[in-house]
Amino acid sequence: MISEDKSSTSKRSLQFATELPSSQTTTSENISPIKTLNPYQNKWMIKGRVTHKRPIKAYSTATKNGHVFSFDIVDYEGSEIRITCFDEIAKLHSNRVDIGSHYLISKGSIKEVNARYNKLNNHLEITLSDASILKRCTNEEQEDQQGPPFMPINELFHLTNNTLVDIIGLVLYVGDIIPIHKKDGSQTHKHVVKISDLSDSTIDINLWGPMAEQKGLELKNMLSNDSVVILALRNARVGYFNGKLINITAATTLHINPTFPKVDLLTLRGKDPLLVVPFVAETIHIDGKYSRMTISSIREWMSIKPETIQRTLLAVLRFVNITDQNFYYAACPLIVNGRPCKKKCTQQVDDSWFCSRCQMTMQDCNYSYLLPLKLQDATGTLWAIAFDEGSIHLLHKTAKQLCALQNDVTTIETTSSVIKRLLSCHYSFTLLVSIEAYNSETKIKVTVNKVAHVDFKAECHALLAEIG
């Protein structure tokens, strides 16, 4: 009879261990952050999302045989901890715990981990007994704690290795699957995925093993079909190999095109190529070659080292100022030392033109471009001036031809229609950037030397292949 009573008591304990006592509330005030736990606490309750669970396993020691089951959770601050159950409790909870669900946990024993078996970023772990409580949160309770917000990519570069993070971003590039040979002679596979987010930064994600073969291929196929692909990672780890990167582990959950609040913004960004280009537009200056930079990096460079530089910029043309005929000037047509003079001429009373450089008067002059352009990428906007070489590359017309078109009311084509075709298209601008002083103030002077229309997709893929 005594053994039967103990058995029934144990079953009741296990049954009631799945629910909270009616007197115990679950307000945020009595929920402890995981990082505050210590082995000397008696009363505590934590709340977290399951990031990884292991199958129940049988074990055998010199004194007993039994079963063990464990799972990992992360709380709203990003702290993680492992929960372990043995024997009957392991059998009960192994079927109740689901990855991605939130649980309330209390009345377990807290102890130091065995680093040989537990690689989580926490020196403690929890063991559940028949008196412990493990309760699945309701939908309302899960909404109260959706976990930590996604960390902007630009903040990852300041974190130490092995830090646990949640990130979300727009997939820019998926590399080919790469076979990796391990030290033990076995082989695994790696897929590199490059993502960017609203912080205008990019980072590489390493997918390993089956996840590389399955999810990596899925992402590559989606991207090749011109789909806008959003990738969210929970419980990923910061790593380093020739720069900061993200590694996928067994505890990482991966979501493709999830329904999170930031996804709408990222999807909108993916549909507007203007906002995607700068993510991959910056390259390194090597061996004296001109580097490609973003607008923000050009400004930053000039603030640190105010010298004349030549750089290329992949950007969109947002505005061309051709109002009030201020896009050209009267230029000297004479040839000096084998080149056109192009000095600004002044009109005389008799409608002739005088060049102060050549000290000559002429009956006619040329028109040369002085074209104000507004360039934009996702890091900002920049005003630049395009003279003849840059403007003719852009407009495919001389200044005199465009001026004549502006004054001709008989043609279907107008200056407005010419400019309209140019706006919101991607160009590679070769810029000469310098600092000039004006009224005791300094400002950046930007001159467009060359302009080339680019194919956005081809440019991105070629650049990514070059730098990654």
RODO-2510 file (C-alpha; in nm, 4 decimals, decimal comma):
residues 468
     n   res          X          Y          Z
     1     m     0,0000     0,0000     0,0000
     2     i     0,2837     0,2385     0,0848
     3     s     0,4496     0,1924    -0,2539
     4     e     0,1142     0,2468    -0,4281
     5     d     0,0648     0,5730    -0,2368
     6     k     0,4090     0,6921    -0,3393
     7     s     0,3357     0,6045    -0,7012
     8     s     0,0048     0,7900    -0,7018
     9     t     0,1683     1,0872    -0,5293
    10     s     0,4435     1,0943    -0,7944
    11     k     0,1874     1,0838    -1,0771
    12     r    -0,0124     1,3657    -0,9191
    13     s     0,3079     1,5699    -0,8799
    14     l     0,3977     1,5205    -1,2454
    15     q     0,0465     1,6102    -1,3526
    16     f     0,0296     1,9267    -1,1456
    17     a     0,3830     2,0217    -1,2399
    18     t     0,2535     2,1184    -1,5837
    19     e     0,0328     2,3945    -1,4470
    20     l     0,0894     2,6928    -1,2225
    21     p    -0,0842     2,7062    -0,8854
    22     s    -0,3940     2,9238    -0,9003
    23     s    -0,2415     3,1620    -0,6481
    24     q     0,0687     3,2245    -0,8619
    25     t     0,0403     3,4997    -1,1205
    26     t     0,2642     3,5469    -1,4223
    27     t     0,3093     3,9218    -1,4317
    28     s     0,6398     4,0577    -1,5541
    29     e     0,7225     4,1662    -1,1970
    30     n     0,7696     3,8109    -1,0682
    31     i     0,9523     3,6765    -1,3748
    32     s     1,3300     3,6774    -1,3332
    33     p     1,5723     3,7388    -1,6183
    34     i     1,7823     3,4290    -1,6818
    35     k     2,1036     3,6232    -1,6226
    36     t     2,0005     3,6945    -1,2601
    37     l     1,9695     3,3260    -1,1603
    38     n     2,2131     3,1804    -0,9072
    39     p     2,2434     2,8393    -0,7320
    40     y     2,1347     2,9856    -0,3981
    41     q     1,7889     3,1014    -0,5088
    42     n     1,4810     2,9227    -0,3815
    43     k     1,1967     3,1219    -0,5330
    44     w     1,2268     3,2191    -0,8952
    45     m     1,0388     3,1957    -1,2235
    46     i     1,1779     3,2413    -1,5740
    47     k     1,0074     3,2735    -1,9083
    48     g     1,1684     3,1893    -2,2403
    49     r     1,1422     3,0584    -2,5922
    50     v     1,2669     2,7092    -2,6763
    51     t     1,5480     2,7352    -2,9285
    52     h     1,6618     2,3734    -2,9346
    53     k     1,5527     2,0362    -2,7960
    54     r     1,7351     1,7058    -2,7954
    55     p     1,5710     1,3645    -2,8322
    56     i     1,5204     1,1687    -2,5124
    57     k     1,8043     0,9214    -2,4573
    58     a     1,8607     0,6215    -2,2359
    59     y     2,1612     0,6193    -2,0074
    60     s     2,3245     0,3618    -1,7866
    61     t     2,5544     0,4071    -1,4867
    62     a     2,6998     0,1738    -1,2259
    63     t     2,4045     0,2385    -0,9950
    64     k     2,1030     0,2926    -1,2203
    65     n     1,9535     0,3037    -1,5660
    66     g     1,7260     0,5806    -1,6842
    67     h     1,6431     0,8450    -1,9449
    68     v     1,7529     1,2058    -1,9965
    69     f     1,5968     1,4901    -2,1957
    70     s     1,7177     1,8497    -2,2317
    71     f     1,6245     2,1672    -2,4158
    72     d     1,7540     2,5252    -2,4375
    73     i     1,5563     2,8447    -2,3868
    74     v     1,6311     3,2146    -2,4414
    75     d     1,4523     3,5016    -2,2661
    76     y     1,3529     3,8491    -2,3819
    77     e     1,6988     3,9873    -2,2956
    78     g     1,8753     3,7270    -2,5095
    79     s     2,0130     3,5227    -2,2175
    80     e     2,0051     3,1461    -2,2616
    81     i     2,0074     2,8429    -2,0331
    82     r     1,9727     2,4646    -2,0627
    83     i     1,6917     2,2732    -1,8929
    84     t     1,7487     1,9026    -1,8143
    85     c     1,5001     1,6342    -1,7050
    86     f     1,5566     1,2737    -1,5964
    87     d     1,3582     0,9496    -1,5991
    88     e     0,9768     0,9908    -1,5692
    89     i     0,9978     1,3681    -1,5895
    90     a     1,2047     1,3361    -1,9078
    91     k     0,9420     1,1059    -2,0616
    92     l     0,6652     1,3487    -1,9669
    93     h     0,8252     1,6695    -2,0962
    94     s     0,9957     1,5343    -2,4094
    95     n     0,6573     1,5252    -2,5829
    96     r     0,5355     1,8560    -2,4383
    97     v     0,8219     2,0857    -2,5303
    98     d     0,8128     2,2397    -2,8796
    99     i     1,0774     2,4520    -3,0475
   100     g     0,9645     2,8128    -3,0842
   101     s     0,7080     2,7974    -2,8014
   102     h     0,7368     3,0005    -2,4816
   103     y     0,7293     2,8391    -2,1356
   104     l     0,7188     2,9454    -1,7729
   105     i     0,9605     2,7472    -1,5570
   106     s     1,0082     2,7463    -1,1800
   107     k     1,1040     2,5264    -0,8819
   108     g     1,3988     2,3579    -1,0499
   109     s     1,7479     2,3139    -0,9097
   110     i     2,0184     2,5480    -1,0410
   111     k     2,3736     2,4215    -1,0668
   112     e     2,7019     2,4827    -1,2453
   113     v     2,7318     2,3317    -1,5926
   114     n     2,9727     2,0684    -1,7112
   115     a     3,1494     2,2604    -1,9882
   116     r     3,2288     1,9332    -2,1610
   117     y     2,8636     1,8766    -2,2483
   118     n     2,7155     2,2268    -2,2358
   119     k     2,8509     2,4901    -2,4734
   120     l     2,5843     2,7557    -2,4090
   121     n     2,6883     3,1044    -2,3088
   122     n     2,5821     3,0429    -1,9455
   123     h     2,7719     2,8803    -1,6601
   124     l     2,4470     2,7548    -1,5030
   125     e     2,1798     2,5037    -1,5992
   126     i     1,8468     2,3931    -1,4508
   127     t     1,7352     2,0431    -1,3591
   128     l     1,3604     1,9804    -1,3236
   129     s     1,2179     1,7541    -1,0544
   130     d     0,8676     1,6190    -0,9920
   131     a     0,7950     1,9386    -0,7964
   132     s     0,9046     2,1696    -1,0789
   133     i     0,6674     2,3674    -1,2970
   134     l     0,6830     2,3769    -1,6758
   135     k     0,3881     2,5646    -1,8274
   136     r     0,3370     2,6536    -2,1926
   137     c     0,2480     3,0210    -2,2320
   138     t    -0,0821     3,1241    -2,3869
   139     n    -0,0898     3,3324    -2,7048
   140     e    -0,1445     3,6451    -2,4972
   141     e     0,1519     3,5646    -2,2742
   142     q     0,3707     3,4961    -2,5758
   143     e     0,2775     3,8330    -2,7237
   144     d     0,3939     3,9956    -2,4014
   145     q     0,7389     3,8480    -2,4594
   146     q     0,8359     3,8038    -2,8208
   147     g     1,2024     3,7821    -2,7309
   148     p     1,4674     4,0504    -2,7807
   149     p     1,4283     4,2861    -3,0772
   150     f     1,6301     4,2018    -3,3849
   151     m     1,9762     4,3479    -3,3491
   152     p     2,0874     4,5870    -3,6253
   153     i     2,3727     4,4401    -3,8235
   154     n     2,5947     4,7437    -3,7689
   155     e     2,5908     4,6695    -3,3930
   156     l     2,7149     4,3128    -3,4410
   157     f     3,0668     4,4274    -3,5235
   158     h     3,1180     4,5440    -3,1637
   159     l     3,0147     4,2130    -3,0039
   160     t     3,2477     3,9427    -2,8802
   161     n     3,2584     3,6056    -3,0531
   162     n     2,9985     3,3426    -2,9537
   163     t     2,7475     3,6102    -2,8512
   164     l     2,3900     3,4958    -2,9092
   165     v     2,1901     3,7281    -3,1397
   166     d     1,8621     3,7545    -3,3274
   167     i     1,8902     3,9259    -3,6665
   168     i     1,6727     3,9831    -3,9696
   169     g     1,7675     4,1071    -4,3129
   170     l     1,7165     4,1162    -4,6857
   171     v     1,9005     3,8383    -4,8700
   172     l     2,1367     3,9929    -5,1238
   173     y     2,3421     3,6943    -5,2318
   174     v     2,3643     3,3177    -5,1838
   175     g     2,6908     3,1511    -5,2764
   176     d     2,7454     2,8046    -5,4141
   177     i     2,7576     2,5136    -5,1723
   178     i     3,1134     2,4419    -5,0589
   179     p     3,2400     2,1016    -4,9348
   180     i     3,4372     2,1302    -4,6098
   181     h     3,6715     1,8545    -4,4902
   182     k     3,6868     1,8167    -4,1128
   183     k     3,9931     1,7173    -3,9108
   184     d     3,8432     1,3756    -3,8352
   185     g     3,8246     1,2981    -4,2080
   186     s     3,4501     1,3509    -4,2437
   187     q     3,2951     1,6035    -4,4783
   188     t     3,0273     1,8685    -4,4335
   189     h     2,8933     2,1517    -4,6496
   190     k     2,8763     2,5282    -4,6177
   191     h     2,6581     2,7897    -4,7828
   192     v     2,7400     3,1605    -4,7445
   193     v     2,4392     3,3932    -4,7416
   194     k     2,4844     3,7709    -4,7429
   195     i     2,2074     3,9814    -4,5863
   196     s     2,1519     4,3482    -4,5155
   197     d     1,9068     4,5331    -4,2927
   198     l     1,7760     4,8826    -4,2252
   199     s     2,1108     4,9851    -4,0730
   200     d     2,2626     4,9811    -4,4254
   201     s     2,5179     4,7166    -4,3263
   202     t     2,5853     4,3679    -4,4576
   203     i     2,7073     4,0495    -4,2950
   204     d     2,7771     3,6940    -4,4086
   205     i     2,5873     3,4003    -4,2601
   206     n     2,7426     3,0551    -4,2687
   207     l     2,4922     2,7713    -4,3114
   208     w     2,6410     2,4333    -4,2235
   209     g     2,5573     2,0701    -4,2897
   210     p     2,1963     1,9741    -4,3707
   211     m     2,0828     2,3340    -4,3264
   212     a     2,3287     2,4408    -4,5975
   213     e     2,2028     2,1692    -4,8303
   214     q     1,8325     2,2381    -4,7689
   215     k     1,7810     2,6010    -4,6704
   216     g     2,0779     2,7280    -4,8674
   217     l     1,9477     2,5728    -5,1883
   218     e     1,5981     2,7043    -5,1162
   219     l     1,7289     3,0582    -5,0687
   220     k     1,9410     3,0367    -5,3843
   221     n     1,6437     2,9223    -5,5937
   222     m     1,4209     3,1972    -5,4540
   223     l     1,6819     3,4630    -5,5268
   224     s     1,7408     3,3343    -5,8793
   225     n     1,3663     3,3764    -5,9453
   226     d     1,3903     3,7494    -5,8633
   227     s     1,2008     3,7016    -5,5380
   228     v     1,2413     3,9416    -5,2473
   229     v     1,3700     3,7130    -4,9713
   230     i     1,3746     3,8042    -4,6018
   231     l     1,5744     3,5874    -4,3634
   232     a     1,5302     3,5931    -3,9844
   233     l     1,7614     3,4103    -3,7459
   234     r     1,6943     3,3362    -3,3815
   235     n     1,9745     3,2229    -3,1529
   236     a     2,2551     3,2687    -3,4062
   237     r     2,6148     3,3123    -3,2954
   238     v     2,8609     3,5867    -3,3778
   239     g     3,1886     3,4565    -3,5197
   240     y     3,5010     3,5815    -3,6912
   241     f     3,6907     3,4712    -3,9994
   242     n     3,8499     3,7514    -4,2001
   243     g     3,5848     3,9738    -4,0471
   244     k     3,2703     3,9410    -3,8378
   245     l     3,0154     3,6835    -3,9513
   246     i     2,7196     3,4824    -3,8238
   247     n     2,7330     3,1076    -3,7688
   248     i     2,4316     2,8790    -3,7582
   249     t     2,4367     2,6217    -3,4792
   250     a     2,2055     2,3410    -3,3741
   251     a     2,0248     2,5905    -3,1477
   252     t     1,9530     2,8375    -3,4305
   253     t     1,6049     2,8708    -3,5767
   254     l     1,5804     3,0046    -3,9298
   255     h     1,2718     3,1717    -4,0799
   256     i     1,2341     3,2534    -4,4505
   257     n     0,9946     3,5418    -4,5258
   258     p     0,8486     3,5439    -4,1725
   259     t     0,5572     3,7608    -4,0577
   260     f     0,7460     3,9945    -3,8255
   261     p     0,6829     4,3714    -3,8072
   262     k     1,0114     4,4659    -3,9766
   263     v     0,9515     4,2367    -4,2719
   264     d     0,7215     4,4842    -4,4462
   265     l     0,9927     4,7505    -4,4401
   266     l     1,2563     4,5096    -4,5655
   267     t     1,0265     4,3785    -4,8391
   268     l     0,9589     4,7339    -4,9525
   269     r     1,3333     4,7967    -4,9587
   270     g     1,3834     4,4823    -5,1645
   271     k     1,1316     4,6032    -5,4211
   272     d     1,3146     4,9357    -5,4578
   273     p     1,6587     4,8585    -5,6045
   274     l     1,7703     5,2108    -5,5070
   275     l     1,7736     5,1054    -5,1447
   276     v     1,9590     4,7828    -5,2104
   277     v     2,2539     4,9034    -5,4162
   278     p     2,4510     5,0731    -5,1371
   279     f     2,4543     4,7549    -4,9299
   280     v     2,7124     4,6091    -5,1654
   281     a     2,8463     4,9266    -5,3203
   282     e     3,1535     4,9770    -5,1044
   283     t     3,4820     4,8101    -5,1873
   284     i     3,8342     4,8363    -5,0529
   285     h     4,1006     5,0640    -5,1962
   286     i     4,3768     4,8319    -5,3171
   287     d     4,7038     4,9055    -5,4991
   288     g     4,6084     5,2625    -5,5838
   289     k     4,2931     5,1623    -5,7702
   290     y     3,9870     5,3796    -5,7329
   291     s     3,7541     5,2333    -5,4762
   292     r     3,3784     5,2295    -5,4913
   293     m     3,2219     5,4026    -5,1956
   294     t     2,8863     5,5090    -5,0614
   295     i     2,7851     5,8707    -5,0147
   296     s     2,8169     5,8492    -4,6371
   297     s     3,1633     5,6926    -4,6604
   298     i     3,2762     5,9674    -4,9007
   299     r     3,1637     6,2331    -4,6514
   300     e     3,3320     6,0501    -4,3647
   301     w     3,6551     6,0100    -4,5611
   302     m     3,6668     6,3815    -4,6471
   303     s     3,6036     6,4792    -4,2851
   304     i     3,9028     6,2711    -4,1742
   305     k     4,1390     6,3335    -4,4653
   306     p     4,0383     6,6463    -4,6637
   307     e     4,2329     6,5844    -4,9820
   308     t     4,1298     6,5575    -5,3445
   309     i     4,0280     6,2007    -5,4259
   310     q     3,8745     6,0193    -5,7178
   311     r     3,6112     5,7595    -5,6363
   312     t     3,3319     5,5719    -5,8072
   313     l     2,9791     5,5770    -5,6716
   314     l     2,6918     5,3480    -5,7628
   315     a     2,3814     5,5620    -5,7187
   316     v     2,0524     5,6751    -5,8625
   317     l     2,0025     6,0053    -6,0398
   318     r     1,7271     6,1836    -5,8469
   319     f     1,7238     6,5336    -5,9971
   320     v     1,8762     6,7277    -6,2866
   321     n     1,8525     7,1049    -6,2636
   322     i     1,7937     7,2513    -6,6093
   323     t     1,5716     7,5402    -6,5010
   324     d     1,6424     7,8995    -6,6070
   325     q     1,9023     7,7836    -6,8594
   326     n     2,1606     7,7494    -6,5802
   327     f     2,2857     7,4116    -6,7011
   328     y     2,5345     7,5554    -6,9529
   329     y     2,7605     7,8538    -7,0110
   330     a     2,9015     8,0288    -7,3136
   331     a     3,2458     7,8768    -7,3736
   332     c     3,5369     7,9829    -7,5874
   333     p     3,5586     7,7619    -7,9020
   334     l     3,9251     7,8344    -7,9780
   335     i     4,1873     7,5612    -7,9654
   336     v     4,4745     7,6188    -7,7227
   337     n     4,7672     7,3724    -7,7150
   338     g     4,5592     7,1191    -7,9054
   339     r     4,2561     7,1420    -7,6725
   340     p     3,9413     7,3581    -7,6705
   341     c     3,9859     7,6582    -7,4416
   342     k     3,6334     7,6359    -7,2887
   343     k     3,6906     7,9486    -7,0830
   344     k     3,3683     8,1366    -7,0100
   345     c     3,3102     8,4131    -7,2604
   346     t     3,1412     8,7461    -7,1966
   347     q     2,8945     8,8914    -7,4444
   348     q     2,9805     9,2326    -7,5834
   349     v     2,7485     9,5179    -7,6807
   350     d     2,7664     9,4220    -8,0482
   351     d     2,6680     9,0594    -7,9567
   352     s     3,0232     8,9390    -8,0104
   353     w     3,2005     8,7242    -7,7462
   354     f     3,5273     8,7938    -7,5666
   355     c     3,7561     8,5345    -7,4038
   356     s     3,9776     8,6776    -7,1303
   357     r     4,2169     8,3822    -7,1494
   358     c     4,2755     8,4005    -7,5248
   359     q     4,2324     8,7816    -7,5310
   360     m     4,0287     8,7451    -7,8454
   361     t     3,6863     8,8486    -7,9689
   362     m     3,4713     8,6118    -8,1767
   363     q     3,1299     8,6264    -8,3382
   364     d     3,0050     8,2947    -8,1998
   365     c     3,0704     8,0696    -7,9017
   366     n     3,0169     7,7145    -7,7910
   367     y     2,7945     7,5961    -7,5088
   368     s     2,9503     7,3865    -7,2335
   369     y     2,7656     7,1978    -6,9649
   370     l     2,7542     7,3120    -6,6040
   371     l     2,4914     7,0571    -6,5029
   372     p     2,3821     7,0279    -6,1346
   373     l     2,2937     6,6671    -6,0449
   374     k     2,1438     6,5234    -5,7283
   375     l     2,2688     6,1705    -5,6591
   376     q     2,1191     5,9354    -5,4027
   377     d     2,1893     5,6022    -5,2430
   378     a     2,0573     5,4516    -4,9207
   379     t     2,3185     5,6361    -4,7150
   380     g     2,2226     5,9866    -4,8282
   381     t     2,2155     6,2408    -5,1091
   382     l     2,4937     6,4356    -5,2782
   383     w     2,4978     6,7324    -5,5142
   384     a     2,7512     6,7218    -5,7956
   385     i     2,8400     6,9263    -6,1014
   386     a     2,8855     6,7586    -6,4393
   387     f     3,0845     6,9401    -6,7068
   388     d     3,0928     6,8440    -7,0727
   389     e     3,2496     6,4990    -7,0441
   390     g     3,0201     6,3712    -6,7698
   391     s     2,7063     6,5386    -6,9047
   392     i     2,7496     6,4121    -7,2598
   393     h     2,7992     6,0571    -7,1267
   394     l     2,4751     6,0980    -6,9360
   395     l     2,2523     6,2867    -7,1823
   396     h     2,4040     6,1745    -7,5135
   397     k     2,3590     6,5335    -7,6334
   398     t     2,5842     6,8369    -7,6386
   399     a     2,4865     7,1438    -7,4419
   400     k     2,4102     7,3307    -7,7652
   401     q     2,1792     7,0480    -7,8792
   402     l     1,9952     7,0429    -7,5464
   403     c     1,9638     7,4209    -7,5472
   404     a     1,8217     7,4104    -7,9000
   405     l     1,5768     7,1418    -7,7901
   406     q     1,4685     7,3596    -7,5001
   407     n     1,3888     7,6486    -7,7336
   408     d     1,2222     7,4395    -8,0065
   409     v     0,8456     7,4102    -7,9549
   410     t     0,7878     7,2081    -8,2739
   411     t     0,9483     6,8797    -8,1655
   412     i     0,7819     6,5991    -7,9705
   413     e     1,0957     6,5410    -7,7656
   414     t     1,1534     6,7993    -7,4950
   415     t     1,4225     6,8603    -7,2376
   416     s     1,1777     6,7342    -6,9744
   417     s     1,1276     6,4046    -7,1564
   418     v     1,5052     6,3622    -7,1950
   419     i     1,5619     6,4190    -6,8232
   420     k     1,2681     6,2017    -6,7194
   421     r     1,4231     5,9003    -6,8915
   422     l     1,7363     5,9435    -6,6831
   423     l     1,5810     5,9726    -6,3390
   424     s     1,5608     5,6756    -6,0992
   425     c     1,8091     5,4770    -6,3083
   426     h     2,1340     5,3330    -6,1737
   427     y     2,4645     5,4820    -6,2838
   428     s     2,8274     5,4386    -6,1995
   429     f     2,9602     5,7896    -6,1405
   430     t     3,3330     5,8577    -6,1434
   431     l     3,3684     6,1541    -5,9079
   432     l     3,6446     6,3986    -5,8288
   433     v     3,5888     6,5014    -5,4668
   434     s     3,7662     6,7905    -5,2978
   435     i     3,7252     7,0465    -5,0204
   436     e     3,6871     7,4120    -5,1075
   437     a     3,6660     7,7196    -4,8832
   438     y     3,3909     7,9752    -4,9341
   439     n     3,3198     8,2702    -4,6990
   440     s     3,5383     8,1172    -4,4260
   441     e     3,3475     7,7889    -4,4527
   442     t     3,4535     7,4620    -4,6075
   443     k     3,2314     7,2373    -4,8158
   444     i     3,2658     6,9308    -5,0308
   445     k     3,2958     6,9971    -5,4025
   446     v     3,1998     6,7050    -5,6252
   447     t     3,2644     6,6950    -5,9987
   448     v     3,1373     6,4174    -6,2257
   449     n     3,4084     6,3016    -6,4637
   450     k     3,2386     5,9978    -6,6151
   451     v     2,8952     5,8399    -6,6107
   452     a     2,8008     5,4881    -6,7147
   453     h     2,4589     5,3262    -6,6999
   454     v     2,4748     4,9961    -6,5111
   455     d     2,2683     4,6814    -6,5038
   456     f     2,1755     4,6562    -6,1346
   457     k     2,1608     4,2768    -6,1121
   458     a     2,4741     4,2120    -6,3141
   459     e     2,6633     4,4774    -6,1187
   460     c     2,5656     4,3375    -5,7800
   461     h     2,6505     3,9794    -5,8692
   462     a     2,9837     4,0769    -6,0231
   463     l     3,0766     4,2885    -5,7225
   464     l     2,9760     4,0236    -5,4726
   465     a     3,1806     3,7669    -5,6618
   466     e     3,4768     4,0051    -5,6483
   467     i     3,4613     4,0780    -5,2733
   468     g     3,3205     3,7548    -5,1395
***
